[in-house]
Amino acid sequence: MTFLNLCLLLPLAGFFLLLVIPRARENAIRIACLATSLISFVLSLGLAVSFDAAKSGFQFVTDSPWISSPPIRYHVGIDGLSLWLVLLATLLTPIAALISWRYIEKRVKEFYAFLLLMEFGLIGVFVSLDLILFYVFWEVSLVPMYFLIGVWGHERRIYAAVKFFLYTMAGSVLMLAAMIYLYTLSDTFDFTRLSALMAAGRISLRPAEELLLFLAFFLAFAIKVPLFPLHTWLPDAHVEAPTAGSVILASVMLKMGTYGLLRFCLPLFPSASRESAPWVVTLAIVGIIYGALVAMVQPNMKKLVAYSSVSHLGFVVLGIFSFTQLGLDGAVYQMLNHGVSTGALFMLVGYMYERRHSLEIADYGGVATPAPGLAAVFMITTLASIGLPMLNNFVGEFLVLQGAAQANFKWAVYAAIGVILSACYMLWLYQRAFFGEASETVRSHLRDLTPREWVAIAPLLILMVWMGTATRTFLPAISSANAQILEQTQHNVEFHVRSAPSTEVSVSALLGTETRTEADHAH
Amino acid sequence: MPTDFVPSAAELCRVLPEIILTLAGTVIMVLTPFSRNRGASRLGSFALAGLLASAVAAIAAQSNPGPAFQGMLMVDGFATFFRLLVIGVGVLTLLSSSHYLRREGVEPGEYYALLLFSVVGQCVMAASNELIIMFVGLEISSIASYILAGYLRDDRRANESALKYFLLGSFATAFLLYGVAWTYGLTGTTSLPEIRAALTGLESIRSELLVAAAAALMFVGFAFKISAWPFQIWAPDVYQGAPAPVAAFLSAGPKAAAFAILLRVFITAFDPISARWEPFVWLSALFTMIIGNFAALTQSNIKRLLAYSSIAHAGYVLVAVTAHSQLGTAAAMFYLASYALMNIGAFTVVTHFSRKGERYVDVQDLAGLGVRQPVTAALFSIFLLSLIGVPLTGGFFGKFYVFKAALDGGLVWLTVLGLLNSAVAAYYYLRIIVVMYMHEPGESTDTLPAPGTGLSIALWGSALGTLLLGVYPAVILDFADKSAKFLK
């Protein structure tokens, strides 16, 4: 039983524990959930401590059979990429439990049970090394989030929950088809075996085949990221979800998409990924700018933060598809940064909602007067979010832009517009909500942060500074994982037709006509 | 009298499940007039004992597999699988019926007897190796279920349901019989392996076309029983009008048995001309999925919704039939088993919820069930998530194996369209979950009594079964895979 298995299975055990605690004992339920998730977090810290960044490949591996035919294995393990995402999930679950302490009053038992089931699904997604196991966790994490939004959300919660579920489901069924198709070619669902077979050139996909498989995976991940123009479920889901739901959704769940791109799309379909990179990057840049512009005109705070997520995640995708070491490192770093700073923003907005029962920016103004602590924390988070040096987002954005510039300088220029815009909408939000004359309602309702709220947000504040200054804690592990992914994307790329412009290749690949002969030449 | 005309002990052993069920059913019929209120519940226990005994007999028969009665019946893994499946469906239906019958104030005796007879017919179908005995089994099963559909004889909708089922059903069986006659005329035999042998040597294209026509006629009969396009029209009306536990039974038992004979006939007998029938089954599978799922989107009556959903699920199984491989057969068997569990579970919740006279059968009536009866709602959610195909439920692996078999068979488009269909289906199942958990409780949920013992057992049994198949599908799949080999 490795640390990793304990870390994964503990939330599930907690879920079952919560199911048997009587409904009326609400505090026992809260404490049990918090305790389970805290132990899980401590265990995952153990993972981080004993993780060897110098070693390549996966660590803490467990590989045992689950289903014999077709062979589906319980194969889990982590590398520098998944390590930090697991930590993000284990860190934010106790925080989510803590911020819901007073906020969730109805159906407490179900809420906390779903929170733990959610954690189980999220950790599972990040550690699975078997395609079907990954798919299982991918879908399992969907169900609790659907309930979190639908039962404990705001007015339009049902619409948002159903939309969220259907979008993800529609994207992922094609991924399942692609996984089975890969199996018919390779006789394995095991990711490490698949990549080994690919590296050895034992599986060769025709370009048209590879493109379609890539698209099937890509669609599932792009919806989850979400990449423009597939992002429309996100503002609804975020706005309607309860605070804990928004935090988990933004901080951890969106990373499932970008993680999937890095873990599966790039290594499994290297040439298709490289060929479609210009298209994907275009969408990412459109997302960066569009998200920022839409965020600027939002009257609703949660919606503003939600659209800022679209913008931030655009950076991540840009970094991934720049195919440079710096870009990939920046993308992963930015995934973590976004988890920390946007999670904090959603928490703060949630704190404000609990006091004033409104998400409209116009209902606030002058909050800094009655709640200086809240204002200070919000300021730090805002500065982190807009990428002030010494705070976390700066590092990620800088690396992404540098990587993008290496790949194509224009990309970096366009993306940098997003950085400027993010400063505009965040500072403007801060100005409207916190400065100015405090109205009577604001003054009477907006108490300062309580100790429980301080405890919940403090870890994120510490991380903002830590990740902004001591990057050496995190980056070596990330870099070595990314170096390996990049190396994998070099396999089989001899199918590339270097002379032809990339657009033409993908068109002919779609038609499946000329490309086959070209592949034969390569042989 | 020739000696081989007298069945040997081994042969009798192979039909023991049917013998036990027939005897139990007959005894119940005889006892019914003598039993009053208290005796009635004993009849239920007796029927249950009969079903369990026949299940044991079916397992015992598997220890000595082989043909019986000059090869008319064939007891192999395939037969045992489906026998146990339909007996299991019978058990679950029985458990959820006893309370229902008391609630509606009708005589339970005949109901139990008819249920047992219907299961007998389905067991015969599962083991049939010959067209005539297959037809006999089908008729035994069908006639009993026609009566069951109209068992509430004072209820107008039940009458309509039974009449529609009977008229359309007999029409379809006539087609089937006509196809049987053609096949006999063309090949000179009704035994499935012999038909296969006769068709293997077939050379002239013309007679192959005639055989294909015979197969098409038989497919009409099968398609009706499994409610596949274009013969699915009856299902919503019949399921809506029939008593809820009977609807549960109809959607699982007769359907599974009909799939058993469909597989036997098309995989064993008509395999040599598979190139001829494959496109039609392909088309039928696709449209069955599409019509079932899209029609279900707009239903407000929960029985009708589940009826359309059961049409859609027949489409998924047909996808596996289209693949016509060992993998496909095993996938179809696995799917039918997991489908039986989740669908009976869902209908059992409806049985529990509908109250006397089936007053509450609207989706909207379930509002707030998650608050008033969290356990029932949670079990119902498990069934619905399984029907959607969410992992860790049997429904996921059902779909997984079906579409894997289809991709192995090169049916890429059917797989893609089928999977997209299953995403559409998520919408209407989710709607039920939405109503249960996210709407405020109304009058219909406030007055809901706690579920009775039998019903609870049926609910928990099917829920645990659904989860077991979702976590450890090998329990059934390995057996299905082994028995699928026997078909060729």
Chai-1 contact restraints between the chains, C-beta under 6 A:
chainA,res_idxA,chainB,res_idxB,connection_type,confidence,min_distance_angstrom,max_distance_angstrom,comment,restraint_id
A,I67,B,A474,contact,1.0,0.0,6.0,A-B,restraint_1
A,S68,B,A474,contact,1.0,0.0,6.0,A-B,restraint_2
A,V136,B,P391,contact,1.0,0.0,6.0,A-B,restraint_3
A,E139,B,V390,contact,1.0,0.0,6.0,A-B,restraint_4
A,E139,B,P391,contact,1.0,0.0,6.0,A-B,restraint_5
A,V140,B,P391,contact,1.0,0.0,6.0,A-B,restraint_6
A,G150,B,M438,contact,1.0,0.0,6.0,A-B,restraint_7
A,V151,B,Y437,contact,1.0,0.0,6.0,A-B,restraint_8
A,V151,B,M438,contact,1.0,0.0,6.0,A-B,restraint_9
A,I158,B,V434,contact,1.0,0.0,6.0,A-B,restraint_10
A,I158,B,M438,contact,1.0,0.0,6.0,A-B,restraint_11
A,V162,B,L430,contact,1.0,0.0,6.0,A-B,restraint_12
A,F165,B,L430,contact,1.0,0.0,6.0,A-B,restraint_13
A,M169,B,A423,contact,1.0,0.0,6.0,A-B,restraint_14
A,M169,B,A426,contact,1.0,0.0,6.0,A-B,restraint_15
A,A170,B,A423,contact,1.0,0.0,6.0,A-B,restraint_16
A,V173,B,L419,contact,1.0,0.0,6.0,A-B,restraint_17
A,V173,B,A423,contact,1.0,0.0,6.0,A-B,restraint_18
A,A177,B,T415,contact,1.0,0.0,6.0,A-B,restraint_19
A,A177,B,V416,contact,1.0,0.0,6.0,A-B,restraint_20
A,A177,B,L419,contact,1.0,0.0,6.0,A-B,restraint_21
A,I180,B,K404,contact,1.0,0.0,6.0,A-B,restraint_22
A,I180,B,L407,contact,1.0,0.0,6.0,A-B,restraint_23
A,Y181,B,L407,contact,1.0,0.0,6.0,A-B,restraint_24
A,T184,B,L407,contact,1.0,0.0,6.0,A-B,restraint_25
A,T184,B,D408,contact,1.0,0.0,6.0,A-B,restraint_26
